[in-house]
Amino acid sequence: MSTTAVQGFSEPRVRRVIVKELIHEQILAHLRRDIISNRWAPGQHLSEPDLCREFGVSRTPLREALKILETEGLVILRPHIGGIVTPFDPPDLADKFELLSGLEQLAAGKVARLRDPETLGGIMALHMAMSDAAEAEDTKLYFDLNDQFHRAIILGAKNASLAQIHSQIMGHVHR
């Protein structure tokens, strides 16, 4: 008998608290980034066997990731065909810009009410950097800073749901 059993105490059980990220969530991040960066053309079929080989996974986690991308509007799932990158739809894109505008107006109003000096300072610094990039005719830098500027306003509103929705819609716009 062990000493602890003699004294009436049971030995403590080992509890594992380390949680590994689910495989489909890891694949999801890569697929989402690749779709947004136009690795696959709108309307292009996503070959499940090729993607399974690329990621070194079975079809189950890949399909889980594709289902999430379908809910995000980046992929269309068709029976017996699989995933297809969502084609561009100009009226839908116009709707998304309208929605982004509303979300950013909401965020800007909240940022103005909160008057957080760090947030306002960051927004002002980005605005000045954008002006410099425009004057230097550095289009790529200007648009990168413009994205950061809008994101700073969204994050400055301190509303996680707003930030998540904005990020998801921006993925469509960036395509």
C-alpha positions as CSV (number, residue, x, y, z in Angstrom):
1,M,0.0,0.0,0.0
2,S,1.1,3.5,-0.6
3,T,1.7,5.9,2.2
4,T,-1.2,8.1,1.2
5,A,-3.6,5.1,1.1
6,V,-2.6,4.2,4.6
7,Q,-3.3,7.7,5.8
8,G,-6.8,7.7,4.2
9,F,-5.9,10.0,1.3
10,S,-6.3,9.2,-2.3
11,E,-3.5,10.1,-4.7
12,P,-4.3,13.1,-6.9
13,R,-5.3,12.4,-10.5
14,V,-3.4,14.2,-13.2
15,R,-5.6,16.6,-15.0
16,R,-4.6,17.8,-18.5
17,V,-5.5,21.4,-19.2
18,I,-3.6,21.9,-22.4
19,V,-6.0,22.0,-25.3
20,K,-4.8,21.7,-28.8
21,E,-6.5,23.7,-31.5
22,L,-8.9,21.6,-33.6
23,I,-7.5,20.5,-36.9
24,H,-10.4,22.0,-38.9
25,E,-9.8,25.4,-37.3
26,Q,-6.2,25.3,-38.3
27,I,-7.2,24.4,-41.9
28,L,-9.9,27.1,-41.8
29,A,-7.4,29.9,-41.2
30,H,-5.3,28.8,-44.2
31,L,-8.2,28.3,-46.5
32,R,-9.8,31.7,-45.5
33,R,-6.5,33.5,-46.1
34,D,-6.0,31.8,-49.4
35,I,-9.5,32.6,-50.7
36,I,-9.2,36.2,-49.6
37,S,-5.8,36.6,-51.3
38,N,-7.2,35.1,-54.5
39,R,-5.2,31.9,-54.6
40,W,-8.2,30.4,-56.2
41,A,-10.3,32.3,-58.7
42,P,-14.0,33.1,-58.0
43,G,-16.0,30.1,-59.2
44,Q,-13.0,27.7,-59.0
45,H,-13.6,24.2,-57.6
46,L,-11.6,23.3,-54.5
47,S,-10.3,19.8,-55.0
48,E,-10.8,17.9,-51.7
49,P,-8.2,15.2,-52.5
50,D,-5.6,17.9,-53.4
51,L,-6.4,19.9,-50.2
52,C,-6.3,16.8,-48.1
53,R,-2.8,16.0,-49.4
54,E,-1.6,19.6,-49.0
55,F,-2.7,19.7,-45.3
56,G,-2.0,16.1,-44.6
57,V,-5.5,15.5,-43.2
58,S,-8.5,13.3,-43.9
59,R,-11.7,14.7,-45.6
60,T,-13.6,15.1,-42.3
61,P,-11.6,18.2,-40.9
62,L,-11.4,19.7,-44.4
63,R,-15.2,19.4,-44.9
64,E,-15.7,20.9,-41.4
65,A,-13.6,23.9,-42.5
66,L,-15.5,24.2,-45.8
67,K,-18.8,24.2,-44.0
68,I,-17.7,27.2,-41.9
69,L,-16.4,29.0,-45.0
70,E,-19.9,28.4,-46.6
71,T,-21.5,30.2,-43.6
72,E,-19.1,33.0,-44.1
73,G,-20.1,33.3,-47.8
74,L,-16.6,32.5,-49.1
75,V,-17.5,29.0,-50.4
76,I,-20.5,27.3,-51.9
77,L,-20.9,23.6,-51.2
78,R,-22.5,21.5,-53.9
79,P,-23.5,17.8,-53.5
80,H,-21.2,15.5,-55.4
81,I,-19.0,18.5,-56.4
82,G,-17.6,19.9,-53.2
83,G,-16.5,23.4,-52.5
84,I,-16.5,26.2,-55.0
85,V,-15.1,29.7,-54.3
86,T,-17.9,32.1,-54.3
87,P,-18.1,34.2,-57.5
88,F,-18.0,38.0,-57.3
89,D,-21.4,39.6,-57.3
90,P,-21.3,43.4,-57.9
91,P,-24.7,44.0,-56.2
92,D,-23.7,41.9,-53.2
93,L,-20.4,43.7,-53.0
94,A,-22.2,47.1,-53.0
95,D,-24.4,45.8,-50.2
96,K,-21.3,44.8,-48.2
97,F,-19.8,48.3,-48.7
98,E,-23.0,49.8,-47.4
99,L,-23.0,47.6,-44.4
100,L,-19.3,48.4,-43.7
101,S,-20.1,52.1,-43.9
102,G,-22.9,51.6,-41.3
103,L,-20.6,49.6,-39.0
104,E,-17.8,52.1,-39.2
105,Q,-20.2,55.0,-38.5
106,L,-21.5,53.2,-35.4
107,A,-17.9,52.5,-34.3
108,A,-16.8,56.2,-35.0
109,G,-19.7,57.5,-32.9
110,K,-18.7,55.2,-30.0
111,V,-15.0,56.2,-30.4
112,A,-16.0,59.8,-30.2
113,R,-18.0,59.2,-27.0
114,L,-15.3,57.2,-25.4
115,R,-12.6,59.7,-26.2
116,D,-9.8,57.3,-25.3
117,P,-6.5,59.2,-25.8
118,E,-4.6,56.1,-27.0
119,T,-7.2,55.3,-29.6
120,L,-7.6,58.8,-30.8
121,G,-3.8,59.2,-31.0
122,G,-3.5,56.1,-33.1
123,I,-6.2,57.2,-35.5
124,M,-4.6,60.6,-35.9
125,A,-1.2,59.1,-36.5
126,L,-2.6,56.8,-39.2
127,H,-4.4,59.7,-40.8
128,M,-1.2,61.7,-41.0
129,A,0.7,58.7,-42.4
130,M,-2.0,58.3,-45.0
131,S,-1.7,61.9,-46.0
132,D,2.1,61.5,-46.4
133,A,1.6,58.3,-48.5
134,A,-0.9,60.1,-50.7
135,E,1.5,63.0,-51.2
136,A,4.3,60.6,-52.1
137,E,1.9,58.8,-54.5
138,D,2.6,55.5,-52.7
139,T,-0.7,53.8,-53.5
140,K,0.1,50.4,-51.8
141,L,1.2,52.1,-48.6
142,Y,-1.8,54.4,-48.7
143,F,-4.3,51.5,-49.0
144,D,-2.5,49.5,-46.3
145,L,-2.7,52.4,-43.9
146,N,-6.3,53.0,-44.9
147,D,-7.2,49.5,-43.8
148,Q,-5.3,50.1,-40.5
149,F,-7.1,53.4,-40.1
150,H,-10.6,51.8,-40.5
151,R,-9.6,48.8,-38.3
152,A,-8.4,51.2,-35.6
153,I,-11.8,52.9,-35.5
154,I,-13.5,49.6,-35.3
155,L,-11.3,48.3,-32.5
156,G,-11.5,51.7,-30.7
157,A,-15.2,51.1,-30.3
158,K,-14.3,48.3,-27.9
159,N,-17.1,46.0,-29.2
160,A,-15.9,42.5,-30.0
161,S,-19.0,41.5,-31.9
162,L,-18.7,44.6,-34.1
163,A,-15.1,43.9,-34.7
164,Q,-15.8,40.3,-35.7
165,I,-18.6,41.1,-38.1
166,H,-16.5,43.9,-39.7
167,S,-13.5,41.6,-40.1
168,Q,-15.7,38.9,-41.8
169,I,-17.2,41.4,-44.3
170,M,-13.7,43.0,-44.9
171,G,-12.6,39.5,-46.1
172,H,-15.1,39.7,-48.9
173,V,-14.2,43.2,-49.8
174,H,-10.4,42.4,-49.8
175,R,-11.0,39.7,-52.4
